[in-house]
Amino acid sequence: MNRYFVPFAQLRQQPSIVVDSVGLGAVLTLAHWRGAATPAALRDDTSAGSALRALHQPATPGLEAAAVTANHFDIDGFIGVWSLLNPGLALAQEELLRMVAVLGDFREIDFAHPLADDALKLVCWLNAEEKARFYEPFGAPIRRRREDEASAEKFDWFLPRFAEVLQNPEAGRAAWQPEYDRVQQAAAIIQSPATTQQHYPEIGLVVVNTPAPVPYYALFGPTAGYDIVLSQYDGNRYELEYKYTTWIDLASRPTLPRLPLAPLVARLNALETSGRAWAADGITDTGPLLRLTGKKLSKAERYAAPDGRPIYASSIAPEVLEREVVAFFRAGYEGIEPKKYWTWPEVKAAGM
């Protein structure tokens, strides 16, 4: 079958498969969004993973549709769309494509995996070309554009060009090299004695102590299986983040629900004497941050790498902050069992 991409606004004009999005009128939804109508047999950690599962099950109702769409452009969604349009090559490169989708969405990667280097190159190529030719992720509103409309231009450019770089990453070296080098240098620091990690599996928290902020691919790379990261940098600079793994319906393992961070914010503000205030994003944000405030960050800035935004010095000692964070989550999760497929009403109720 020769499938083709259509802009999201054209969803209802023909039978369409919706990837990494939800939309009324879809004949098949392949998305890991919480509550999405993805068939149970096709559920996966990433939306691209669901698309690849569908290719293994050609009798899936709705898969006969020729039109494929998405309401935004990101790496996971793009890989899902591209795979449906290029099924033979996608199945031949399935393991690598799955790694690309996970790295793009969750920022997780096992650098020791034999395909990790190619996965990083592909992600860096996608990032670099997207920013150079269009706009950064979550950048459409700043340009007074709707993401579901503006992103169609990205799909139109990337869809016919991705196969060449997938099969020969060297073809994209000029684009991917700068970010790739930056991530590799940072990953070496994260994997060195300069960095320590403390794991609290019962609350899904990993505490990373490292000298300075690094790109997400290095910071979150080794945090697979954990959903909360407390980053502690030299000079009493800190950020705590709920990973995207608890915004979506993760299929591979149970998770704990996000807890509202307001009580922790209040506790830290009671301890803080630097003159700055702690603040946190709401739990329905894709990646809520808790940090000392300065200039308000845009969504694009919060999504971008930690080493690209200011992180302010706190008066709270690292061991005190870690103790407060651990105590908050241990108390909040008392009596709550991890499970798969939390609904948003269940998440909100758990935090009450």
C-alpha positions in Angstrom: 0.0 0.0 0.0 1.2 3.5 -0.8 0.3 5.6 2.2 0.8 9.4 2.3 0.9 12.2 4.8 -1.9 14.7 5.2 -2.0 17.8 7.4 -4.0 17.3 10.6 -6.7 19.8 9.4 -7.5 17.3 6.7 -8.2 14.4 9.1 -11.9 14.1 8.3 -11.6 14.5 4.6 -10.5 10.9 4.1 -10.1 7.8 6.3 -6.9 8.6 8.3 -4.5 7.0 10.7 -3.5 9.4 13.5 0.0 9.0 15.0 1.2 10.4 18.3 -2.0 12.5 18.5 -5.7 12.1 19.1 -8.5 13.3 16.8 -12.1 12.7 16.2 -12.7 10.8 13.0 -9.5 8.7 13.1 -9.9 5.2 11.7 -6.9 4.1 13.7 -5.1 5.8 16.6 -1.4 4.9 17.2 -0.5 7.1 20.2 0.9 6.6 23.7 -1.0 9.7 25.0 -2.8 9.0 28.2 -6.3 7.6 27.4 -5.7 7.5 23.6 -7.8 4.9 21.7 -4.8 2.8 20.6 -5.8 -0.8 20.2 -4.6 -2.9 23.2 -2.5 -5.2 21.1 -0.6 -2.2 19.7 0.2 -0.3 22.9 3.8 0.6 23.3 6.0 3.0 25.2 6.3 5.2 22.2 3.8 6.1 19.4 6.4 5.0 16.9 6.5 1.7 18.7 2.8 1.3 18.2 3.1 2.1 14.5 5.8 -0.5 14.2 3.6 -3.0 16.0 0.8 -2.3 13.6 3.1 -3.1 10.6 3.6 -6.6 12.1 -0.2 -6.9 12.3 -1.5 -5.9 8.8 -5.0 -7.1 9.5 -5.4 -4.4 12.2 -8.8 -2.6 11.5 -8.1 0.9 10.1 -4.6 0.1 8.9 -5.9 -0.1 5.3 -6.3 3.7 5.3 -3.9 5.4 3.0 -3.7 8.8 4.8 -1.5 9.3 7.8 -1.4 12.4 10.0 -0.2 14.0 13.3 -1.1 17.2 15.1 2.5 18.1 15.9 6.1 17.3 14.8 8.4 15.6 17.2 10.9 12.7 16.8 8.6 10.0 18.1 5.6 11.1 16.0 7.8 11.6 12.9 9.3 8.1 13.2 5.8 6.7 13.6 4.5 8.5 10.5 7.6 7.7 8.4 7.4 4.0 9.4 3.8 3.7 8.1 4.8 5.4 4.8 8.0 3.2 4.5 7.0 -0.2 6.0 9.7 -2.3 4.4 12.6 -0.2 5.4 11.0 0.6 8.8 10.8 -3.1 9.7 14.3 -3.8 8.5 15.5 -1.0 10.8 13.0 -1.5 13.6 15.4 -1.8 16.5 17.2 1.4 15.6 14.0 3.3 14.9 12.6 2.3 18.3 15.8 3.6 20.0 15.5 6.9 18.1 11.9 7.3 19.3 12.8 6.5 22.9 15.7 8.9 22.8 13.6 11.6 21.2 10.7 11.4 23.7 12.2 10.2 27.0 15.9 11.2 26.4 16.9 7.7 27.5 19.7 5.8 25.8 22.1 3.0 26.7 25.4 4.3 25.3 26.9 0.8 25.4 24.3 -0.5 22.9 25.8 -1.2 19.5 23.1 1.0 17.8 23.3 3.8 20.3 25.8 5.9 18.3 23.6 5.8 15.2 20.5 6.6 17.2 22.1 9.7 18.7 23.3 10.8 15.3 19.8 10.5 13.8 18.2 12.4 16.7 20.8 15.1 16.5 20.3 15.4 12.7 16.5 15.7 13.2 17.0 18.3 15.9 19.5 20.4 13.9 17.6 20.4 10.7 14.3 21.2 12.4 15.8 24.3 14.2 17.8 25.5 11.2 15.0 25.2 8.6 11.9 25.7 10.7 11.6 26.4 14.4 12.4 24.7 17.7 10.0 22.3 19.5 7.1 24.2 21.1 8.2 27.3 19.1 5.1 27.7 17.0 3.0 29.9 19.4 5.9 32.4 19.7 5.6 32.8 15.9 1.9 33.2 16.2 1.3 29.9 14.4 -0.7 26.8 15.2 1.5 23.8 15.7 -1.0 21.4 13.9 -0.7 23.7 10.8 2.9 24.7 10.9 4.2 21.2 11.6 2.9 20.0 8.2 5.8 21.9 6.6 8.3 19.9 8.7 6.8 16.6 7.7 6.9 17.6 4.0 10.6 18.3 4.3 11.7 15.4 6.4 9.6 12.5 5.0 11.4 12.2 1.7 14.9 12.8 3.2 15.0 10.7 6.3 15.7 7.3 4.6 19.1 8.4 3.3 20.4 9.5 6.7 18.8 6.4 8.4 20.8 4.1 6.1 23.9 6.3 6.0 24.2 8.6 9.0 27.4 10.1 7.6 25.2 11.8 5.0 23.9 14.1 7.7 27.2 14.7 9.5 27.3 18.4 8.9 24.0 18.9 10.7 24.4 16.3 13.5 28.0 16.8 14.4 27.8 19.9 16.8 25.0 18.5 19.1 26.4 14.9 18.9 29.9 16.1 20.1 28.3 18.1 22.9 26.2 15.1 24.1 29.2 12.7 23.9 31.4 15.1 25.9 28.6 15.5 28.5 27.9 11.7 28.6 31.6 11.1 29.4 31.2 13.4 32.4 28.0 11.7 33.5 29.8 8.3 33.3 32.9 9.5 35.1 33.8 9.6 38.8 32.8 13.3 38.7 29.2 12.2 38.7 27.4 10.2 41.3 23.8 8.8 41.3 21.6 7.8 44.1 18.6 5.7 43.3 15.4 5.4 45.2 13.4 2.8 43.2 10.5 2.7 45.6 9.6 6.3 44.6 11.0 6.2 41.1 13.6 8.9 41.9 17.2 9.1 40.8 19.4 11.9 42.2 22.2 12.9 39.8 25.1 14.9 41.3 27.3 16.3 38.5 29.5 19.4 38.2 27.4 21.4 35.7 24.2 21.3 33.6 24.4 18.9 30.6 22.1 18.1 27.7 19.1 15.9 28.4 20.4 13.0 26.3 23.4 12.8 28.7 21.5 13.6 31.9 18.5 11.3 31.4 20.4 8.7 29.3 21.1 6.3 32.1 17.8 6.9 34.0 15.6 4.3 32.3 13.2 2.8 34.7 13.0 6.0 36.8 10.4 8.8 36.4 11.7 11.6 38.6 15.2 13.2 38.3 16.7 15.5 40.8 19.8 17.2 39.3 22.3 18.7 41.7 25.1 20.8 40.2 28.1 22.5 41.8 27.2 25.8 43.6 24.0 24.5 45.1 22.1 24.7 41.7 19.2 22.3 41.4 16.3 21.2 39.2 13.8 18.4 39.8 11.8 17.1 36.9 9.0 14.6 36.2 10.0 12.8 33.1 7.7 12.5 30.1 7.3 8.8 31.0 4.5 9.7 33.5 2.6 12.0 31.1 1.9 9.2 28.6 0.6 5.6 28.9 3.8 3.7 29.5 3.2 0.1 28.4 6.4 -1.6 29.5 6.1 -1.1 33.3 3.9 0.2 36.0 4.5 3.7 37.3 3.4 5.9 40.2 1.2 8.9 39.6 2.6 12.4 39.6 2.0 14.3 42.8 1.3 18.1 42.9 4.6 19.7 43.9 3.0 22.7 45.7 3.6 21.3 49.2 7.3 20.6 48.3 7.6 24.1 46.9 6.2 25.6 50.1 8.6 23.5 52.2 11.6 24.6 50.2 10.6 28.2 50.2 10.4 28.0 54.0 14.1 26.9 54.0 15.4 29.2 51.2 17.2 32.3 52.3 18.8 33.3 48.9 16.1 35.8 48.1 14.8 33.7 45.2 11.6 31.6 45.3 11.0 28.0 44.4 8.2 27.3 41.9 7.0 24.3 39.9 4.9 23.5 36.9 1.5 21.7 37.1 1.4 18.0 36.9 -0.3 18.0 33.5 2.6 19.7 31.9 4.6 17.2 29.7 7.7 17.7 31.8 7.1 19.7 35.0 10.1 21.4 36.5 10.7 22.4 40.1 13.4 25.1 40.3 14.4 28.4 41.8 12.8 31.1 39.7 14.3 34.0 37.8 13.0 35.1 34.3 10.0 33.0 33.5 10.9 30.2 31.1 8.9 29.6 28.0 7.7 26.0 27.2 10.4 25.9 24.5 13.1 26.9 27.0 11.9 24.3 29.5 11.9 21.6 26.9 15.4 22.6 25.7 18.6 21.3 27.4 19.4 22.2 31.0 22.7 23.6 29.9 20.9 26.2 27.8 19.0 27.9 30.6 20.0 29.7 33.8 19.9 27.6 37.0 20.3 29.6 40.2 22.2 29.1 43.4 20.2 28.0 46.4 21.0 28.5 50.1 19.9 24.9 50.7 22.7 22.3 51.0 22.6 19.4 48.6 22.1 16.8 51.2 19.3 18.8 52.8 17.5 19.2 49.5 17.8 15.5 48.7 16.5 14.6 52.1 13.5 16.9 51.7 12.7 15.6 48.2 12.9 12.0 49.3 10.8 12.6 52.3 8.1 14.4 50.3 7.7 11.6 47.8 7.9 8.8 50.3 5.1 10.4 52.3 3.1 11.1 49.2 3.4 7.7 47.8 2.6 5.9 51.0 -0.2 3.4 50.3 -0.1 4.0 46.5 0.8 1.0 44.4 2.4 1.5 40.9 0.2 0.4 38.0 -0.1 0.9 34.2 -2.5 3.2 32.5 -3.4 5.8 35.1 -6.2 8.1 34.0 -5.8 11.8 34.6 -8.7 11.8 37.2 -6.9 8.9 39.0 -3.6 10.9 38.9 -5.3 14.0 40.3 -7.1 12.0 43.0 -3.9 10.3 44.1 -2.4 13.7 44.9 -5.3 15.0 47.0 
